[in-house]
């Protein structure tokens, strides 16, 4: 793994975890925020600063690299994000993530924005093993494709294409929900919770469906 440092991000690269967009030097016609907006900005800024940072990568000469000088430390952080200590597994899954996150028709090595977004999604899932990581990577791919299908359905006036893309989006979002259920079962050890309701009839507890005939308690 490279230890080179990328001194500046390209125009399409992701903003670093501790970096904010630079303020424009030219004046803008925007008004100053009012008191209510200033309070909202301050509160949001505090929550933003408290959120956990996500590891990010950049492209350097056609290869993924860390955004700072400690490349090994960055890759270990991403390995921890994927719940693995295997650098081979990390390399393979990063390749999958980059492929399924990349925009349609976009060449590899042009932008790390969508890859870093997918890494952030995987980090939010918090996989604890390679099995959970594989599921999290699939979920990132399904989410990416579902959003694309939703966009395609929205941007066309043809009823047949709306039905096609919209139908695919519905299937993909259902798949994403099913994947979340699978993840919950994995973490629950496959245990199922059975809810038992007691219905009291004439002071006695009855379990199950109760059918009463005529009048009375």
Buried (B, 14 or more C-beta within 10 A) or exposed (E): BBEEBBEEBEEEBBBBBEEEEEEEEEEEEEEEEEEEEEEEEEEEEEEEEEEEEBBBBBBBEEEBBBBBEEBEEBBBBBBEBBBBEEEEBBEEBBEBBBEBBBEEEEEEBBBBBBBBBBBBBBBEBBBEEBEBBBBBBBBBBBBBBBEBBBEBBEEBEEEEEBEBBBEBBBEBBEBBEEBEEBBEEBEEEEEEEEEEEEEEEEEEEEEEEEEEEEEEE
